[in-house]
Amino acid sequence: MRVGVGEADLVFLSPDGRELVVVEVKARRGSAGERRPESQITAAKQRKLRSVAESVRKRTNAGAAKRPLGLRIDVVAVELRRWPRRSVVRHIERAVSWRASG
């Protein structure tokens, strides 16, 4: 979903209906010894994802509900490997916190 400040790869409502979940998908080709795809989520990317998530909530009007929805940012990391090795997919809930570290 494109919003003014960027785009969200995937947007979902959590199973309990209390959170809007913005998902960043990172994929990488290579062997198991190389850097993981989620290592591409830098501090700058985290700031961008926070802005995108807020904009998505505003655009979808999810914040105007009787009880405003919470926001969560997850990451799906995909390691694409050549056969015979299997590709790996990891879902990391709450991968980006709402407070900048440091």
N, CA, C and O atoms as a printed pandas DataFrame, in Angstrom:
     atom_number atom_name residue_name chain_id  residue_number  x_coord  y_coord  z_coord
0              1         N          MET        A               1    0.839   -1.161    0.000
1              2        CA          MET        A               1    0.000    0.000    0.000
2              3         C          MET        A               1    0.896    1.239    0.000
3              4         O          MET        A               1    1.761    1.393    0.862
4              5         N          ARG        A               2    0.681    2.095   -0.952
5              6        CA          ARG        A               2    1.458    3.332   -1.020
6              7         C          ARG        A               2    0.774    4.429   -0.212
7              8         O          ARG        A               2   -0.438    4.631   -0.291
8              9         N          VAL        A               3    1.582    5.116    0.553
9             10        CA          VAL        A               3    1.124    6.299    1.285
10            11         C          VAL        A               3    2.131    7.406    0.993
11            12         O          VAL        A               3    3.174    7.146    0.393
12            13         N          GLY        A               4    1.838    8.616    1.401
13            14        CA          GLY        A               4    2.695    9.754    1.068
14            15         C          GLY        A               4    4.152    9.621    1.462
15            16         O          GLY        A               4    5.026   10.152    0.777
16            17         N          VAL        A               5    4.431    8.925    2.548
17            18        CA          VAL        A               5    5.809    8.839    3.042
18            19         C          VAL        A               5    6.537    7.583    2.595
19            20         O          VAL        A               5    7.721    7.429    2.894
20            21         N          GLY        A               6    5.867    6.682    1.888
21            22        CA          GLY        A               6    6.506    5.442    1.451
22            23         C          GLY        A               6    5.467    4.386    1.136
23            24         O          GLY        A               6    4.352    4.697    0.719
24            25         N          GLU        A               7    5.847    3.122    1.342
25            26        CA          GLU        A               7    4.887    2.051    1.086
26            27         C          GLU        A               7    5.056    0.923    2.073
27            28         O          GLU        A               7    6.142    0.675    2.598
28            29         N          ALA        A               8    3.937    0.238    2.309
29            30        CA          ALA        A               8    3.931   -0.947    3.168
30            31         C          ALA        A               8    3.805   -2.158    2.255
31            32         O          ALA        A               8    2.951   -2.185    1.370
32            33         N          ASP        A               9    4.658   -3.164    2.468
33            34        CA          ASP        A               9    4.597   -4.364    1.633
34            35         C          ASP        A               9    3.278   -5.101    1.832
35            36         O          ASP        A               9    2.625   -5.488    0.862
36            37         N          LEU        A              10    2.889   -5.293    3.088
37            38        CA          LEU        A              10    1.641   -5.981    3.425
38            39         C          LEU        A              10    0.987   -5.266    4.602
39            40         O          LEU        A              10    1.675   -4.716    5.461
40            41         N          VAL        A              11   -0.341   -5.275    4.637
41            42        CA          VAL        A              11   -1.082   -4.681    5.753
42            43         C          VAL        A              11   -2.190   -5.653    6.138
43            44         O          VAL        A              11   -2.948   -6.115    5.285
44            45         N          PHE        A              12   -2.277   -5.959    7.426
45            46        CA          PHE        A              12   -3.267   -6.902    7.949
46            47         C          PHE        A              12   -3.909   -6.343    9.206
47            48         O          PHE        A              12   -3.404   -5.405    9.824
48            49         N          LEU        A              13   -5.026   -6.939    9.564
49            50        CA          LEU        A              13   -5.625   -6.734   10.865
50            51         C          LEU        A              13   -5.244   -7.951   11.697
51            52         O          LEU        A              13   -5.359   -9.081   11.222
52            53         N          SER        A              14   -4.793   -7.740   12.926
53            54        CA          SER        A              14   -4.391   -8.869   13.778
54            55         C          SER        A              14   -5.589   -9.780   14.026
55            56         O          SER        A              14   -6.732   -9.326   13.954
56            57         N          PRO        A              15   -5.345  -11.063   14.320
57            58        CA          PRO        A              15   -6.454  -12.005   14.548
58            59         C          PRO        A              15   -7.447  -11.552   15.609
59            60         O          PRO        A              15   -8.639  -11.838   15.501
60            61         N          ASP        A              16   -6.969  -10.843   16.640
61            62        CA          ASP        A              16   -7.896  -10.388   17.686
62            63         C          ASP        A              16   -8.579   -9.065   17.329
63            64         O          ASP        A              16   -9.418   -8.573   18.084
64            65         N          GLY        A              17   -8.217   -8.493   16.178
65            66        CA          GLY        A              17   -8.849   -7.268   15.709
66            67         C          GLY        A              17   -8.424   -6.003   16.420
67            68         O          GLY        A              17   -9.054   -4.960   16.249
68            69         N          ARG        A              18   -7.370   -6.072   17.213
69            70        CA          ARG        A              18   -6.946   -4.915   18.007
70            71         C          ARG        A              18   -5.787   -4.121   17.412
71            72         O          ARG        A              18   -5.525   -2.990   17.822
72            73         N          GLU        A              19   -5.091   -4.723   16.439
73            74        CA          GLU        A              19   -3.913   -4.048   15.885
74            75         C          GLU        A              19   -3.934   -4.080   14.359
75            76         O          GLU        A              19   -4.360   -5.050   13.731
76            77         N          LEU        A              20   -3.459   -2.982   13.799
77            78        CA          LEU        A              20   -3.163   -2.928   12.385
78            79         C          LEU        A              20   -1.713   -3.372   12.254
79            80         O          LEU        A              20   -0.834   -2.800   12.898
80            81         N          VAL        A              21   -1.453   -4.369   11.441
81            82        CA          VAL        A              21   -0.110   -4.934   11.323
82            83         C          VAL        A              21    0.472   -4.560    9.959
83            84         O          VAL        A              21   -0.058   -4.945    8.917
84            85         N          VAL        A              22    1.562   -3.809    9.986
85            86        CA          VAL        A              22    2.291   -3.448    8.774
86            87         C          VAL        A              22    3.488   -4.389    8.692
87            88         O          VAL        A              22    4.253   -4.525    9.647
88            89         N          VAL        A              23    3.637   -5.035    7.535
89            90        CA          VAL        A              23    4.687   -6.049    7.382
90            91         C          VAL        A              23    5.683   -5.613    6.312
91            92         O          VAL        A              23    5.303   -5.265    5.194
92            93         N          GLU        A              24    6.940   -5.640    6.668
93            94        CA          GLU        A              24    8.048   -5.394    5.735
94            95         C          GLU        A              24    8.603   -6.756    5.336
95            96         O          GLU        A              24    8.935   -7.571    6.197
96            97         N          VAL        A              25    8.702   -7.001    4.039
97            98        CA          VAL        A              25    9.240   -8.266    3.536
98            99         C          VAL        A              25   10.644   -8.010    3.010
99           100         O          VAL        A              25   10.852   -7.134    2.171
100          101         N          LYS        A              26   11.605   -8.781    3.510
101          102        CA          LYS        A              26   12.988   -8.685    3.056
102          103         C          LYS        A              26   13.428  -10.054    2.560
103          104         O          LYS        A              26   13.287  -11.052    3.266
104          105         N          ALA        A              27   13.959  -10.096    1.352
105          106        CA          ALA        A              27   14.420  -11.362    0.779
106          107         C          ALA        A              27   15.877  -11.218    0.365
107          108         O          ALA        A              27   16.356  -10.132    0.038
108          109         N          ARG        A              28   16.557  -12.347    0.391
109          110        CA          ARG        A              28   17.977  -12.358    0.031
110          111         C          ARG        A              28   18.321  -13.711   -0.570
111          112         O          ARG        A              28   17.895  -14.752   -0.069
112          113         N          ARG        A              29   19.078  -13.690   -1.623
113          114        CA          ARG        A              29   19.581  -14.935   -2.213
114          115         C          ARG        A              29   20.936  -15.229   -1.600
115          116         O          ARG        A              29   21.690  -14.319   -1.258
116          117         N          GLY        A              30   21.232  -16.502   -1.465
117          118        CA          GLY        A              30   22.557  -16.831   -0.964
118          119         C          GLY        A              30   22.560  -18.039   -0.065
119          120         O          GLY        A              30   21.557  -18.735    0.096
120          121         N          SER        A              31   23.726  -18.267    0.518
121          122        CA          SER        A              31   23.897  -19.437    1.366
122          123         C          SER        A              31   23.647  -19.081    2.822
123          124         O          SER        A              31   23.504  -17.910    3.174
124          125         N          ALA        A              32   23.598  -20.093    3.651
125          126        CA          ALA        A              32   23.271  -19.918    5.066
126          127         C          ALA        A              32   24.304  -19.071    5.803
127          128         O          ALA        A              32   23.976  -18.465    6.823
128          129         N          GLY        A              33   25.536  -19.013    5.319
129          130        CA          GLY        A              33   26.585  -18.284    6.017
130          131         C          GLY        A              33   26.549  -16.782    5.814
131          132         O          GLY        A              33   27.261  -16.049    6.500
132          133         N          GLU        A              34   25.731  -16.310    4.881
133          134        CA          GLU        A              34   25.685  -14.881    4.598
134          135         C          GLU        A              34   24.744  -14.156    5.558
135          136         O          GLU        A              34   24.034  -14.786    6.341
136          137         N          ARG        A              35   24.748  -12.837    5.486
137          138        CA          ARG        A              35   23.890  -12.017    6.363
138          139         C          ARG        A              35   22.421  -12.340    6.146
139          140         O          ARG        A              35   21.987  -12.625    5.029
140          141         N          ARG        A              36   21.677  -12.289    7.218
141          142        CA          ARG        A              36   20.245  -12.551    7.153
142          143         C          ARG        A              36   19.517  -11.355    6.537
143          144         O          ARG        A              36   19.963  -10.217    6.685
144          145         N          PRO        A              37   18.411  -11.601    5.853
145          146        CA          PRO        A              37   17.666  -10.500    5.222
146          147         C          PRO        A              37   17.212   -9.432    6.216
147          148         O          PRO        A              37   17.214   -8.244    5.894
148          149         N          GLU        A              38   16.825   -9.849    7.418
149          150        CA          GLU        A              38   16.331   -8.872    8.391
150          151         C          GLU        A              38   17.419   -7.907    8.864
151          152         O          GLU        A              38   17.109   -6.871    9.453
152          153         N          SER        A              39   18.684   -8.234    8.613
153          154        CA          SER        A              39   19.759   -7.314    8.987
154          155         C          SER        A              39   19.727   -6.047    8.121
155          156         O          SER        A              39   20.427   -5.079    8.419
156          157         N          GLN        A              40   18.928   -6.047    7.063
157          158        CA          GLN        A              40   18.779   -4.873    6.201
158          159         C          GLN        A              40   17.861   -3.818    6.809
159          160         O          GLN        A              40   17.717   -2.731    6.250
160          161         N          ILE        A              41   17.240   -4.122    7.942
161          162        CA          ILE        A              41   16.341   -3.167    8.600
162          163         C          ILE        A              41   17.191   -2.268    9.500
163          164         O          ILE        A              41   17.348   -2.532   10.692
164          165         N          THR        A              42   17.727   -1.217    8.917
165          166        CA          THR        A              42   18.596   -0.279    9.630
166          167         C          THR        A              42   17.762    0.668   10.499
167          168         O          THR        A              42   16.532    0.649   10.441
168          169         N          ALA        A              43   18.429    1.484   11.292
169          170        CA          ALA        A              43   17.732    2.478   12.118
170          171         C          ALA        A              43   16.934    3.441   11.233
171          172         O          ALA        A              43   15.812    3.815   11.575
172          173         N          ALA        A              44   17.510    3.837   10.106
173          174        CA          ALA        A              44   16.803    4.735    9.182
174          175         C          ALA        A              44   15.562    4.051    8.607
175          176         O          ALA        A              44   14.512    4.680    8.482
176          177         N          LYS        A              45   15.676    2.779    8.261
177          178        CA          LYS        A              45   14.539    2.028    7.733
178          179         C          LYS        A              45   13.458    1.882    8.806
179          180         O          LYS        A              45   12.268    1.952    8.496
180          181         N          GLN        A              46   13.856    1.682   10.053
181          182        CA          GLN        A              46   12.888    1.585   11.141
182          183         C          GLN        A              46   12.111    2.887   11.296
183          184         O          GLN        A              46   10.896    2.863   11.492
184          185         N          ARG        A              47   12.798    4.017   11.211
185          186        CA          ARG        A              47   12.111    5.319   11.295
186          187         C          ARG        A              47   11.101    5.455   10.154
187          188         O          ARG        A              47    9.977    5.917   10.352
188          189         N          LYS        A              48   11.517    5.050    8.979
189          190        CA          LYS        A              48   10.646    5.121    7.802
190          191         C          LYS        A              48    9.417    4.225    7.989
191          192         O          LYS        A              48    8.297    4.629    7.677
192          193         N          LEU        A              49    9.631    3.015    8.497
193          194        CA          LEU        A              49    8.521    2.093    8.718
194          195         C          LEU        A              49    7.530    2.633    9.750
195          196         O          LEU        A              49    6.323    2.436    9.610
196          197         N          ARG        A              50    8.024    3.305   10.773
197          198        CA          ARG        A              50    7.128    3.917   11.763
198          199         C          ARG        A              50    6.247    4.975   11.106
199          200         O          ARG        A              50    5.044    5.035   11.362
200          201         N          SER        A              51    6.851    5.812   10.256
201          202        CA          SER        A              51    6.092    6.848    9.548
202          203         C          SER        A              51    5.062    6.233    8.607
203          204         O          SER        A              51    3.922    6.689    8.528
204          205         N          VAL        A              52    5.482    5.194    7.899
205          206        CA          VAL        A              52    4.567    4.511    6.987
206          207         C          VAL        A              52    3.398    3.913    7.756
207          208         O          VAL        A              52    2.248    4.051    7.339
208          209         N          ALA        A              53    3.678    3.251    8.875
209          210        CA          ALA        A              53    2.620    2.621    9.666
210          211         C          ALA        A              53    1.606    3.659   10.156
211          212         O          ALA        A              53    0.400    3.422   10.091
212          213         N          GLU        A              54    2.079    4.788   10.638
213          214        CA          GLU        A              54    1.175    5.855   11.082
214          215         C          GLU        A              54    0.323    6.358    9.920
215          216         O          GLU        A              54   -0.876    6.588   10.078
216          217         N          SER        A              55    0.941    6.526    8.758
217          218        CA          SER        A              55    0.206    7.003    7.582
218          219         C          SER        A              55   -0.824    5.980    7.116
219          220         O          SER        A              55   -1.922    6.347    6.698
220          221         N          VAL        A              56   -0.475    4.705    7.184
221          222        CA          VAL        A              56   -1.423    3.653    6.802
222          223         C          VAL        A              56   -2.630    3.688    7.730
223          224         O          VAL        A              56   -3.770    3.572    7.279
224          225         N          ARG        A              57   -2.384    3.846    9.011
225          226        CA          ARG        A              57   -3.501    3.897    9.962
226          227         C          ARG        A              57   -4.421    5.075    9.637
227          228         O          ARG        A              57   -5.644    4.929    9.643
228          229         N          LYS        A              58   -3.842    6.230    9.355
229          230        CA          LYS        A              58   -4.653    7.397    9.007
230          231         C          LYS        A              58   -5.421    7.179    7.707
231          232         O          LYS        A              58   -6.605    7.500    7.607
232          233         N          ARG        A              59   -4.731    6.631    6.719
233          234        CA          ARG        A              59   -5.356    6.432    5.406
234          235         C          ARG        A              59   -6.489    5.417    5.454
235          236         O          ARG        A              59   -7.502    5.588    4.776
236          237         N          THR        A              60   -6.332    4.375    6.238
237          238        CA          THR        A              60   -7.366    3.348    6.324
238          239         C          THR        A              60   -8.457    3.726    7.313
239          240         O          THR        A              60   -9.436    2.999    7.479
240          241         N          ASN        A              61   -8.281    4.876    7.972
241          242        CA          ASN        A              61   -9.246    5.377    8.949
242          243         C          ASN        A              61   -9.336    4.465   10.169
243          244         O          ASN        A              61  -10.313    4.528   10.916
244          245         N          ALA        A              62   -8.344    3.631   10.377
245          246        CA          ALA        A              62   -8.357    2.703   11.511
246          247         C          ALA        A              62   -8.226    3.435   12.838
247          248         O          ALA        A              62   -8.639    2.914   13.874
248          249         N          GLY        A              63   -7.664    4.622   12.821
249          250        CA          GLY        A              63   -7.516    5.375   14.055
250          251         C          GLY        A              63   -8.787    6.088   14.477
251          252         O          GLY        A              63   -8.849    6.634   15.579
252          253         N          ALA        A              64   -9.807    6.094   13.620
253          254        CA          ALA        A              64  -11.042    6.812   13.931
254          255         C          ALA        A              64  -12.099    5.912   14.562
255          256         O          ALA        A              64  -13.202    6.372   14.857
256          257         N          ALA        A              65  -11.789    4.671   14.767
257          258        CA          ALA        A              65  -12.752    3.740   15.350
258          259         C          ALA        A              65  -13.063    4.147   16.786
259          260         O          ALA        A              65  -12.360    4.964   17.380
260          261         N          LYS        A              66  -14.126    3.566   17.332
261          262        CA          LYS        A              66  -14.510    3.844   18.720
262          263         C          LYS        A              66  -13.320    3.599   19.651
263          264         O          LYS        A              66  -13.033    4.404   20.537
264          265         N          ARG        A              67  -12.643    2.490   19.437
265          266        CA          ARG        A              67  -11.418    2.184   20.173
266          267         C          ARG        A              67  -10.308    2.092   19.120
267          268         O          ARG        A              67  -10.225    1.099   18.398
268          269         N          PRO        A              68   -9.454    3.121   19.028
269          270        CA          PRO        A              68   -8.430    3.130   17.971
270          271         C          PRO        A              68   -7.557    1.881   17.991
271          272         O          PRO        A              68   -7.221    1.349   19.050
272          273         N          LEU        A              69   -7.205    1.436   16.813
273          274        CA          LEU        A              69   -6.348    0.256   16.688
274          275         C          LEU        A              69   -4.917    0.575   17.067
275          276         O          LEU        A              69   -4.420    1.673   16.815
276          277         N          GLY        A              70   -4.258   -0.409   17.679
277          278        CA          GLY        A              70   -2.828   -0.300   17.913
278          279         C          GLY        A              70   -2.096   -0.558   16.609
279          280         O          GLY        A              70   -2.693   -1.007   15.631
280          281         N          LEU        A              71   -0.837   -0.281   16.597
281          282        CA          LEU        A              71   -0.004   -0.526   15.414
282          283         C          LEU        A              71    1.107   -1.491   15.766
283          284         O          LEU        A              71    1.664   -1.447   16.862
284          285         N          ARG        A              72    1.419   -2.353   14.835
285          286        CA          ARG        A              72    2.507   -3.310   15.017
286          287         C          ARG        A              72    3.261   -3.393   13.694
287          288         O          ARG        A              72    2.654   -3.373   12.624
288          289         N          ILE        A              73    4.580   -3.486   13.774
289          290        CA          ILE        A              73    5.392   -3.650   12.566
290          291         C          ILE        A              73    6.132   -4.974   12.677
291          292         O          ILE        A              73    6.945   -5.179   13.578
292          293         N          ASP        A              74    5.832   -5.865   11.742
293          294        CA          ASP        A              74    6.471   -7.177   11.670
294          295         C          ASP        A              74    7.400   -7.216   10.467
295          296         O          ASP        A              74    7.292   -6.392    9.558
296          297         N          VAL        A              75    8.306   -8.172   10.470
297          298        CA          VAL        A              75    9.182   -8.415    9.323
298          299         C          VAL        A              75    9.056   -9.871    8.924
299          300         O          VAL        A              75    9.057  -10.763    9.773
300          301         N          VAL        A              76    8.946  -10.105    7.625
301          302        CA          VAL        A              76    9.035  -11.456    7.080
302          303         C          VAL        A              76   10.358  -11.510    6.326
303          304         O          VAL        A              76   10.564  -10.780    5.357
304          305         N          ALA        A              77   11.249  -12.381    6.780
305          306        CA          ALA        A              77   12.571  -12.532    6.178
306          307         C          ALA        A              77   12.596  -13.817    5.361
307          308         O          ALA        A              77   12.230  -14.884    5.852
308          309         N          VAL        A              78   13.029  -13.705    4.114
309          310        CA          VAL        A              78   13.061  -14.851    3.210
310          311         C          VAL        A              78   14.487  -15.055    2.728
311          312         O          VAL        A              78   15.085  -14.163    2.126
312          313         N          GLU        A              79   15.025  -16.235    2.997
313          314        CA          GLU        A              79   16.354  -16.601    2.492
314          315         C          GLU        A              79   16.141  -17.573    1.346
315          316         O          GLU        A              79   15.734  -18.716    1.556
316          317         N          LEU        A              80   16.417  -17.115    0.136
317          318        CA          LEU        A              80   16.243  -17.940   -1.058
318          319         C          LEU        A              80   17.529  -18.718   -1.319
319          320         O          LEU        A              80   18.594  -18.130   -1.511
320          321         N          ARG        A              81   17.421  -20.020   -1.325
321          322        CA          ARG        A              81   18.602  -20.877   -1.520
322          323         C          ARG        A              81   18.401  -21.788   -2.712
323          324         O          ARG        A              81   17.276  -22.126   -3.080
324          325         N          ARG        A              82   19.508  -22.175   -3.301
325          326        CA          ARG        A              82   19.454  -23.076   -4.456
326          327         C          ARG        A              82   19.206  -24.505   -4.012
327          328         O          ARG        A              82   19.638  -24.933   -2.942
328          329         N          TRP        A              83   18.513  -25.214   -4.845
329          330        CA          TRP        A              83   18.262  -26.626   -4.600
330          331         C          TRP        A              83   19.603  -27.332   -4.487
331          332         O          TRP        A              83   20.488  -26.991   -5.271
332          333         N          PRO        A              84   19.837  -28.260   -3.609
333          334        CA          PRO        A              84   18.861  -29.016   -2.832
334          335         C          PRO        A              84   18.544  -28.394   -1.478
335          336         O          PRO        A              84   17.753  -28.956   -0.720
336          337         N          ARG        A              85   19.136  -27.257   -1.156
337          338        CA          ARG        A              85   18.847  -26.621    0.139
338          339         C          ARG        A              85   17.486  -25.962    0.078
339          340         O          ARG        A              85   17.067  -25.469   -0.970
340          341         N          ARG        A              86   16.810  -25.956    1.190
341          342        CA          ARG        A              86   15.482  -25.358    1.244
342          343         C          ARG        A              86   15.570  -23.882    1.599
343          344         O          ARG        A              86   16.396  -23.467    2.411
344          345         N          SER        A              87   14.706  -23.106    0.975
345          346        CA          SER        A              87   14.599  -21.699    1.348
346          347         C          SER        A              87   14.008  -21.607    2.743
347          348         O          SER        A              87   13.320  -22.521    3.199
348          349         N          VAL        A              88   14.279  -20.506    3.412
349          350        CA          VAL        A              88   13.823  -20.314    4.796
350          351         C          VAL        A              88   12.983  -19.044    4.860
351          352         O          VAL        A              88   13.345  -18.020    4.281
352          353         N          VAL        A              89   11.858  -19.118    5.570
353          354        CA          VAL        A              89   10.997  -17.958    5.797
354          355         C          VAL        A              89   10.815  -17.795    7.300
355          356         O          VAL        A              89   10.439  -18.737    7.998
356          357         N          ARG        A              90   11.086  -16.588    7.790
357          358        CA          ARG        A              90   10.899  -16.292    9.213
358          359         C          ARG        A              90    9.936  -15.119    9.357
359          360         O          ARG        A              90   10.059  -14.116    8.654
360          361         N          HIS        A              91    8.977  -15.251   10.274
361          362        CA          HIS        A              91    8.062  -14.151   10.606
362          363         C          HIS        A              91    8.475  -13.628   11.982
363          364         O          HIS        A              91    8.441  -14.357   12.973
364          365         N          ILE        A              92    8.859  -12.368   12.026
365          366        CA          ILE        A              92    9.325  -11.757   13.264
366          367         C          ILE        A              92    8.288  -10.723   13.708
367          368         O          ILE        A              92    8.201   -9.632   13.144
368          369         N          GLU        A              93    7.509  -11.082   14.720
369          370        CA          GLU        A              93    6.488  -10.166   15.233
370          371         C          GLU        A              93    7.142   -9.042   16.024
371          372         O          GLU        A              93    8.124   -9.247   16.738
372          373         N          ARG        A              94    6.576   -7.858   15.879
373          374        CA          ARG        A              94    7.051   -6.667   16.595
374          375         C          ARG        A              94    8.552   -6.432   16.376
375          376         O          ARG        A              94    9.289   -6.094   17.303
376          377         N          ALA        A              95    8.974   -6.621   15.135
377          378        CA          ALA        A              95   10.394   -6.491   14.801
378          379         C          ALA        A              95   10.892   -5.058   14.967
379          380         O          ALA        A              95   12.073   -4.828   15.225
380          381         N          VAL        A              96    9.989   -4.108   14.817
381          382        CA          VAL        A              96   10.360   -2.698   14.961
382          383         C          VAL        A              96    9.601   -2.148   16.157
383          384         O          VAL        A              96    8.372   -2.211   16.210
384          385         N          SER        A              97   10.341   -1.609   17.110
385          386        CA          SER        A              97    9.700   -1.041   18.297
386          387         C          SER        A              97    9.275    0.392   17.998
387          388         O          SER        A              97    9.722    0.990   17.019
388          389         N          TRP        A              98    8.419    0.931   18.838
389          390        CA          TRP        A              98    7.944    2.308   18.640
390          391         C          TRP        A              98    8.881    3.325   19.239
391          392         O          TRP        A              98    8.734    4.518   18.976
392          393         N          ARG        A              99    9.826    2.902   20.023
393          394        CA          ARG        A              99   10.816    3.828   20.583
394          395         C          ARG        A              99   12.148    3.596   19.892
395          396         O          ARG        A              99   12.635    2.469   19.809
396          397         N          ALA        A             100   12.724    4.670   19.403
397          398        CA          ALA        A             100   14.047    4.545   18.773
398          399         C          ALA        A             100   15.049    4.209   19.849
399          400         O          ALA        A             100   15.040    4.810   20.923
400          401         N          SER        A             101   15.918    3.246   19.568
401          402        CA          SER        A             101   16.929    2.876   20.554
402          403         C          SER        A             101   18.105    3.833   20.479
403          404         O          SER        A             101   18.386    4.438   19.444
404          405         N          GLY        A             102   18.782    3.948   21.619
405          406        CA          GLY        A             102   20.005    4.704   21.641
406          407         C          GLY        A             102   19.854    6.070   22.100
407          408         O          GLY        A             102   20.835    6.813   22.161
